């Protein structure tokens, strides 16, 4: 066989064309497929489904902003009790938290010094009374002799003067005795009013000075609720708003109070002002030191209350999405927030009654987006 002869397997035939002859056909098929896919994408984009959202109709209502703070129950009157004389405390009869009645003996100072002063004052009074008795007898004698002409007027005057001096000495000694008795009574510290012992500053055996605080008693009666309020809240509230008081440990126990005292000094550390709220007829279940919640409501104003999920942002400012009832297209509406409350926002300006606001699904929206409202109506 000749080398230049062509193999039958390599020769083209009508039934078995060479592969390169099919390339144009394959390219045409690929281009047709790409064109068809592009058309399908354009058609899908043209028939994009609307975003499902929830919406609510705007309604204007009365809204009263409330502020709640935690405070404690405190006595309206605290008595810092002290001895009126100094000395060593011999006995103490009460403990912190103990209830005492008026006149209850709380503590006693060793009375040895005061008893000695009392005995001395009694002896001085006895001596003065003896001198008065003698001077009185001498005066009566001179008075009788003068009437009979057996004495001189000078002796009579001297006897009368001696009697007057003796009477003054008796009065002075009597006053000293009374003071000594008072000093002895001051060695006992008694409660001036019924109440609860809240603090103790000394123990038995200590030496105290006169007027040094020994015990503190919270008087019985109406209590106060004490709160530390930020100064901006105090400045923006009315003079004496009613305050609702609720016991933290048992919310069923409530009372109504009225602001009784506002401290004129702002605490430098906390920037707060101490406010005392008087609680008339304080319930017995609100003991001293109990934690309470005080709530103050402002004057009602016309506003729009929306769920917090309706809030979005437009150029860094608060806004909401509005739905056109006819076209179902959404637009952004800037709003003024009056207050942020639990689970809701309170809109003061920017909306009108009857408008429809998106309350769920707003994070997927853009201006002009067509939406479909869940349920077919606003909720």
Secondary structure by P-SEA (a helix, b strand, c coil): cccccccccccccccccccccaaaaaaaaaaaaaaaaaaaaaaaaaacccccbbbbbbbbbbbbbbbbbbbbbbbcccccccccccccccccccccccccccccccccccaaaaaaaaaaaaaaaaaaaaaaaaaaaaaaaaaaaaaaccccaaaaaaaaaaaaaaaaaaaaaaaaaaaaaaaaaacbbbbcccccccccccccccccccccccbbbbcccbbbbbbbccaaaaaacccccbbbbbbccccccccccccccccccccccccbbbbbbbbccccccccccbbbbbbbbccbbbbbbbccccccccccbbbbbbbcccccbbbbbbbbbccccccbbbbcccccccccccccccccccccbbbbccccccc
